[in-house]
Amino acid sequence: MADLLDDTAITSALDGLPGWERDGDSFVRTAELPSFPAAIAVVNRVAEIAEERDHHPDIDIRWRTLRFRLSTHSAGGLTEKDVGLAGAISEQLDAAQG
């Protein structure tokens, strides 16, 4: 099982993850894409990454607005798995938003 991050580590991780916020025991990011197909394309790429890492975000899709929520449920909070996946999601969003 992954080790939980303490508050200092979480704050430090968020410093390197622009657009992400802490919401209790989760990292959350909302992003608006240029179109619905662009949003779905990001979701599909994130799904592939999540499968490779065996770590899956909660994703809310509202037309062209995506909201990602990350937490390591098996550990009961935030771990390095969440930090890594947040970074990978950010890369996909940055590429899609140009």
Z-matrix of the N, CA and C atoms (Angstrom, degrees):
N
C 1 1.456
C 2 1.526 1 109.09
N 3 1.313 2 116.28 1 144.10
C 4 1.458 3 122.57 2 179.50
C 5 1.525 4 110.47 3 -73.01
N 6 1.339 5 115.28 4 147.23
C 7 1.461 6 120.84 5 179.05
C 8 1.523 7 110.42 6 -80.68
N 9 1.326 8 115.57 7 138.26
C 10 1.468 9 120.86 8 176.12
C 11 1.523 10 110.60 9 -67.61
N 12 1.315 11 115.93 10 143.42
C 13 1.456 12 121.45 11 174.60
C 14 1.523 13 109.52 12 -83.77
N 15 1.330 14 116.31 13 142.41
C 16 1.467 15 119.08 14 174.95
C 17 1.530 16 108.37 15 -84.60
N 18 1.327 17 116.06 16 173.47
C 19 1.469 18 120.79 17 -175.90
C 20 1.522 19 112.47 18 -58.50
N 21 1.326 20 117.51 19 -38.27
C 22 1.460 21 120.93 20 -179.97
C 23 1.523 22 110.33 21 -64.69
N 24 1.312 23 117.42 22 -44.05
C 25 1.462 24 121.44 23 179.47
C 26 1.525 25 111.34 24 -66.15
N 27 1.319 26 116.42 25 -36.87
C 28 1.469 27 120.37 26 178.34
C 29 1.525 28 110.40 27 -66.06
N 30 1.316 29 117.39 28 -45.24
C 31 1.465 30 121.53 29 178.37
C 32 1.519 31 110.37 30 -61.29
N 33 1.315 32 116.87 31 -43.26
C 34 1.459 33 121.58 32 178.52
C 35 1.531 34 110.88 33 -62.77
N 36 1.324 35 116.46 34 -43.41
C 37 1.470 36 120.35 35 179.27
C 38 1.525 37 110.69 36 -61.94
N 39 1.314 38 117.18 37 -42.85
C 40 1.467 39 120.53 38 -179.25
C 41 1.521 40 111.90 39 -64.74
N 42 1.327 41 117.53 40 -28.89
C 43 1.465 42 120.65 41 176.66
C 44 1.529 43 110.73 42 -60.35
N 45 1.329 44 116.87 43 -29.96
C 46 1.451 45 121.73 44 179.76
C 47 1.512 46 114.19 45 -97.12
N 48 1.328 47 117.18 46 7.16
C 49 1.464 48 121.82 47 -177.68
C 50 1.534 49 110.22 48 -127.27
N 51 1.332 50 117.18 49 73.95
C 52 1.465 51 119.54 50 179.98
C 53 1.536 52 111.68 51 -55.82
N 54 1.317 53 115.10 52 137.73
C 55 1.460 54 120.95 53 178.61
C 56 1.517 55 113.93 54 92.13
N 57 1.328 56 117.38 55 -15.71
C 58 1.465 57 121.29 56 179.37
C 59 1.517 58 109.70 57 -93.09
N 60 1.329 59 115.57 58 145.75
C 61 1.463 60 122.35 59 177.21
C 62 1.518 61 109.02 60 -130.95
N 63 1.295 62 114.81 61 158.80
C 64 1.468 63 119.85 62 173.71
C 65 1.514 64 108.49 63 -92.08
N 66 1.310 65 115.66 64 134.13
C 67 1.459 66 122.66 65 174.11
C 68 1.520 67 106.45 66 -131.49
N 69 1.332 68 116.16 67 90.65
C 70 1.460 69 120.44 68 -176.67
C 71 1.517 70 110.69 69 65.45
N 72 1.325 71 116.03 70 -119.75
C 73 1.461 72 121.70 71 -179.48
C 74 1.525 73 111.94 72 -97.63
N 75 1.331 74 116.76 73 28.53
C 76 1.471 75 121.26 74 -178.47
C 77 1.516 76 111.04 75 -136.65
N 78 1.329 77 115.11 76 155.40
C 79 1.458 78 122.74 77 164.42
C 80 1.516 79 106.13 78 -99.38
N 81 1.337 80 116.29 79 139.92
C 82 1.468 81 121.37 80 -178.20
C 83 1.526 82 108.96 81 -134.76
N 84 1.325 83 114.57 82 138.40
C 85 1.470 84 120.16 83 173.05
C 86 1.519 85 108.81 84 -141.51
N 87 1.330 86 114.88 85 134.86
C 88 1.457 87 122.12 86 175.12
C 89 1.515 88 107.42 87 -114.41
N 90 1.339 89 115.60 88 136.95
C 91 1.463 90 120.45 89 179.89
C 92 1.510 91 109.88 90 -141.13
N 93 1.322 92 115.15 91 142.95
C 94 1.459 93 120.76 92 175.84
C 95 1.520 94 107.99 93 -106.31
N 96 1.317 95 116.03 94 127.05
C 97 1.451 96 122.84 95 -179.87
C 98 1.526 97 109.60 96 -99.41
N 99 1.330 98 117.71 97 165.05
C 100 1.461 99 119.80 98 -176.71
C 101 1.524 100 114.35 99 -66.44
N 102 1.327 101 117.64 100 -24.53
C 103 1.463 102 120.27 101 -177.13
C 104 1.525 103 109.35 102 -157.92
N 105 1.335 104 115.56 103 166.36
C 106 1.460 105 120.15 104 176.49
C 107 1.527 106 111.21 105 -62.02
N 108 1.340 107 120.23 106 -46.36
C 109 1.468 108 119.14 107 177.94
C 110 1.535 109 112.95 108 -60.11
N 111 1.329 110 117.34 109 -35.67
C 112 1.466 111 120.26 110 177.42
C 113 1.522 112 110.74 111 -65.18
N 114 1.323 113 116.37 112 -39.90
C 115 1.466 114 120.38 113 178.15
C 116 1.526 115 110.77 114 -63.95
N 117 1.319 116 117.25 115 -44.33
C 118 1.460 117 120.83 116 -179.58
C 119 1.525 118 110.59 117 -65.99
N 120 1.337 119 117.43 118 -35.92
C 121 1.465 120 120.40 119 177.22
C 122 1.527 121 110.66 120 -61.80
N 123 1.333 122 117.41 121 -41.00
C 124 1.468 123 120.84 122 176.74
C 125 1.525 124 109.82 123 -63.52
N 126 1.321 125 117.16 124 -45.40
C 127 1.462 126 120.51 125 179.08
C 128 1.528 127 110.15 126 -57.67
N 129 1.321 128 117.43 127 -43.04
C 130 1.462 129 120.56 128 -179.97
C 131 1.527 130 111.82 129 -63.50
N 132 1.338 131 117.51 130 -41.24
C 133 1.469 132 120.40 131 177.94
C 134 1.527 133 110.72 132 -67.19
N 135 1.321 134 116.93 133 -41.55
C 136 1.470 135 120.09 134 178.02
C 137 1.523 136 110.42 135 -64.03
N 138 1.326 137 117.50 136 -37.63
C 139 1.468 138 120.78 137 177.83
C 140 1.525 139 110.86 138 -60.52
N 141 1.325 140 117.61 139 -41.36
C 142 1.466 141 121.01 140 178.51
C 143 1.528 142 110.95 141 -64.00
N 144 1.314 143 116.12 142 -44.94
C 145 1.471 144 120.98 143 178.87
C 146 1.525 145 110.12 144 -62.34
N 147 1.329 146 116.47 145 -44.93
C 148 1.467 147 121.18 146 -179.53
C 149 1.528 148 110.98 147 -61.20
N 150 1.313 149 116.90 148 -40.63
C 151 1.474 150 120.36 149 178.22
C 152 1.524 151 110.74 150 -63.96
N 153 1.338 152 116.72 151 -43.74
C 154 1.464 153 120.54 152 178.47
C 155 1.520 154 111.73 153 -59.68
N 156 1.321 155 116.48 154 -36.90
C 157 1.472 156 121.56 155 -176.44
C 158 1.524 157 112.86 156 -91.63
N 159 1.323 158 116.37 157 -7.69
C 160 1.461 159 121.81 158 -175.13
C 161 1.535 160 110.67 159 52.27
N 162 1.331 161 114.19 160 45.20
C 163 1.464 162 121.61 161 179.22
C 164 1.525 163 106.19 162 -147.71
N 165 1.311 164 117.56 163 117.77
C 166 1.460 165 121.78 164 -166.37
C 167 1.526 166 112.43 165 -119.14
N 168 1.328 167 116.29 166 128.33
C 169 1.468 168 119.97 167 178.09
C 170 1.526 169 111.01 168 -81.75
N 171 1.306 170 115.81 169 158.64
C 172 1.459 171 120.59 170 165.16
C 173 1.525 172 105.11 171 -83.21
N 174 1.335 173 116.91 172 133.51
C 175 1.464 174 121.33 173 -177.54
C 176 1.518 175 108.74 174 -127.97
N 177 1.328 176 115.51 175 126.50
C 178 1.456 177 122.05 176 175.00
C 179 1.525 178 106.94 177 -109.94
N 180 1.325 179 116.33 178 124.86
C 181 1.461 180 122.01 179 -178.87
C 182 1.528 181 108.20 180 -111.57
N 183 1.311 182 116.60 181 122.35
C 184 1.466 183 123.62 182 176.96
C 185 1.516 184 107.87 183 -130.81
N 186 1.311 185 116.29 184 93.31
C 187 1.458 186 124.51 185 -177.24
C 188 1.518 187 108.80 186 55.95
N 189 1.309 188 119.90 187 -102.48
C 190 1.461 189 120.23 188 179.80
C 191 1.528 190 112.58 189 -111.27
N 192 1.316 191 116.23 190 13.46
C 193 1.457 192 121.71 191 177.86
C 194 1.525 193 109.12 192 -106.44
N 195 1.329 194 115.17 193 128.04
C 196 1.460 195 121.67 194 178.74
C 197 1.515 196 109.33 195 -114.58
N 198 1.325 197 115.37 196 141.92
C 199 1.462 198 120.89 197 174.27
C 200 1.524 199 107.00 198 -128.61
N 201 1.326 200 114.84 199 121.86
C 202 1.461 201 121.66 200 179.60
C 203 1.524 202 108.89 201 -106.81
N 204 1.319 203 116.36 202 138.28
C 205 1.464 204 122.36 203 176.63
C 206 1.522 205 107.49 204 -130.26
N 207 1.331 206 115.93 205 127.68
C 208 1.455 207 122.13 206 -178.37
C 209 1.520 208 111.24 207 -121.70
N 210 1.310 209 115.41 208 136.56
C 211 1.459 210 123.08 209 173.00
C 212 1.522 211 106.87 210 -163.65
N 213 1.310 212 116.58 211 144.39
C 214 1.458 213 120.24 212 176.45
C 215 1.524 214 107.28 213 -91.38
N 216 1.318 215 115.50 214 93.06
C 217 1.462 216 121.05 215 -173.66
C 218 1.526 217 112.30 216 -59.33
N 219 1.335 218 117.22 217 -37.83
C 220 1.466 219 120.34 218 -178.27
C 221 1.527 220 111.88 219 -66.04
N 222 1.341 221 117.16 220 -23.85
C 223 1.464 222 121.36 221 178.65
C 224 1.521 223 111.73 222 -97.31
N 225 1.321 224 117.16 223 -14.62
C 226 1.454 225 120.90 224 179.25
C 227 1.516 226 114.38 225 83.45
N 228 1.333 227 117.21 226 26.28
C 229 1.460 228 119.29 227 178.87
C 230 1.510 229 111.92 228 165.89
N 231 1.317 230 115.39 229 -151.56
C 232 1.468 231 121.63 230 -174.99
C 233 1.520 232 112.17 231 -91.62
N 234 1.343 233 114.81 232 135.95
C 235 1.456 234 121.85 233 179.17
C 236 1.525 235 109.34 234 -134.26
N 237 1.320 236 116.50 235 178.65
C 238 1.465 237 121.62 236 176.36
C 239 1.528 238 111.04 237 -60.62
N 240 1.328 239 117.70 238 -27.40
C 241 1.469 240 120.26 239 176.29
C 242 1.525 241 110.14 240 -58.35
N 243 1.316 242 116.70 241 -40.62
C 244 1.466 243 121.17 242 -179.74
C 245 1.521 244 111.37 243 -69.38
N 246 1.325 245 116.22 244 -39.42
C 247 1.463 246 120.31 245 178.67
C 248 1.528 247 109.75 246 -62.43
N 249 1.335 248 116.22 247 -46.91
C 250 1.455 249 120.35 248 -179.08
C 251 1.520 250 112.98 249 -63.39
N 252 1.329 251 116.31 250 -43.31
C 253 1.461 252 119.64 251 -179.48
C 254 1.532 253 110.75 252 -69.93
N 255 1.324 254 117.47 253 -36.02
C 256 1.471 255 120.05 254 176.36
C 257 1.533 256 110.08 255 -60.33
N 258 1.315 257 116.56 256 -41.98
C 259 1.457 258 120.16 257 178.04
C 260 1.522 259 111.82 258 -63.02
N 261 1.326 260 116.81 259 -41.94
C 262 1.467 261 121.07 260 179.31
C 263 1.524 262 111.21 261 -66.53
N 264 1.327 263 116.94 262 -39.73
C 265 1.467 264 120.53 263 177.03
C 266 1.523 265 109.61 264 -64.15
N 267 1.313 266 117.35 265 -42.54
C 268 1.473 267 121.14 266 178.59
C 269 1.514 268 111.19 267 -58.65
N 270 1.328 269 117.16 268 -41.66
C 271 1.468 270 120.22 269 177.97
C 272 1.517 271 111.00 270 -59.44
N 273 1.322 272 116.62 271 -42.49
C 274 1.479 273 120.31 272 179.67
C 275 1.519 274 110.94 273 -66.64
N 276 1.325 275 116.88 274 -42.72
C 277 1.462 276 120.12 275 179.40
C 278 1.528 277 111.25 276 -65.79
N 279 1.312 278 116.79 277 -42.98
C 280 1.469 279 120.17 278 -179.83
C 281 1.521 280 110.57 279 -62.07
N 282 1.315 281 117.30 280 -41.55
C 283 1.470 282 121.16 281 178.96
C 284 1.519 283 111.06 282 -64.61
N 285 1.322 284 116.90 283 -39.65
C 286 1.475 285 120.87 284 -177.61
C 287 1.526 286 112.09 285 -74.68
N 288 1.321 287 116.36 286 -30.37
C 289 1.460 288 119.92 287 -177.56
C 290 1.527 289 112.22 288 -87.81
N 291 1.339 290 115.32 289 -9.90
C 292 1.466 291 120.65 290 176.59
C 293 1.466 292 111.97 291 70.69
